[in-house]
């Protein structure tokens, strides 16, 4: 192609592009540059048009950088006008490790615990690991920070207007309804019975695996365990997923949709729409959600047909009789679907992941296993624990779970958007519309917050020291949005940890393959494969041997 023709006829228009300081000027520059191609040969015109469009893209990128750059906040090093986009895309599979590395680099430079991250065509993002700032967002100025339209657009296809995705009155109504389920009487009289019943089925599966020498995916079994438990507690339905090895279509579709949707956070809207169109993942999400939607609608229809909703205490019955405060009428099925799927994530995914990662850490910590078994033998020598034992006496068991959650929080990252300008406790100035983020996964690994042994699994830190509070350890959120299910998680998880640890030794198979899969929650990419060894009656009354790594 003739470079001379393009240089002579398009130079002025290209100059207009690169000197433009607004989108309209850039577009005008593109129009002017393309207009010069009318006097060129067809081949020259194609080359000139391509060159102009490339120049326009460069101009837009530089304009984005000029518009977004913040000189008042320490900024993570970027790739010029591309910002952090190349690294965010390159590390989309290990984004938590990348975020920790970047935060570590930022701290070692003396730039503090708050940093500015930007990429073209994405909202500005201010990331903090300072517990004071986290408390400010979650509690002090709670009404000034919302999920916002960015989160909503990414998650709408899956979460709809459910409690995870809702703000304002929508969120308050759903939270108030759910709160009615989490009462002491429900925990003591109903939930504990369900948890122990499902724990017996789980231990039966593990005993069969031990006697046959079969390697099992404990992560999958725990998903089935929590799904069965929450389906009965929350929705009054028994599906007995734990009694089968068959794939659960709803669960598989839902998990796949989560994985695809979560990757959108590392891209702008145009980018992820284009990429999902090329890869076909956009259609895949739609198909996956059709499966999940059918599951939710069938559940709603079945519960409604059973009748007697007013006298039942499960969550779904309460949702079905609940009236919209604006219309005074029951919620339509499309909104009930949103509520059902949101609460199911909370009841199934997060607890299963908490247990999976905690068992993984226990399998590498024989000292913790020995101490836990000594506690179990001391407080429940006659067998399985009861409600009082789990909630009051298994203190080391609760510490084990807290430590597992510190290193592997079920929701590893959170983001909210500022409604109005604000100033954080560390002096960071927040502008209206800014994205603000904190990452419990990163915070749990910082020596600045947890000491030099931050990377060690050490349950004793929860016994020897006072509780760190929800803003240094925001794994259950904090402030008005503190997780309602936290007590339920501890009852179910500690009871399960105690029963499995009391009866079995677990040997990790290929521990190097135990890694996370980027998603809204902290899934295990390759599961948790273990060999199960049944302990004898004599072992169960003493400390016994530890898990095998």
Secondary structure, DSSP 8 states (H G I E B T S, - for coil): --HHHHHHHHHHHHHHHHH--SHHHHHHHHHHHHHGGGGS-HHHHHHHHHHHHHHHHHHHHHHHHHHH--SSS-B----GGGTTHHHHHHTSSSHHHHHHHHHHHHHHTT--SEEEE--TTS--EEEE--HHHHHIIIIITGGGEE-HHHHHHHHHHHHTTSTTT--HHHHHHHHHHHHTT--HHHIIIIIHHHHHHHHHHHHHHHHHHHHHT-EEEHHHHHHHHHHHHHHHHHHS----GGG--S--HHHHHHHHHHHHHHGGGGS-HHHHHHHHHHHSHHHHHHHHHHHHHHHHHHHHHHHHHH--GGG--SHHHHHHH-B-TTTSSB--HHHHHHHHHHHHIIIIIHHHHHHHHHHHHHTT-HHHHHHHHHHHHHH-TTSS--HHIIIII-HHHHHHHHHHHHHS-SS--EEEEESS-EE-TTS-EE-TT-EEEE-HHHHTT-HHHH-TTTTS--TTHHHHS----TTTSGGG--GGG--TTHHHHHHHHHHHHHHHHHHEEEEESSGGG--EE-SSS-EETT--EEEEEE--HHHHTS-----B-
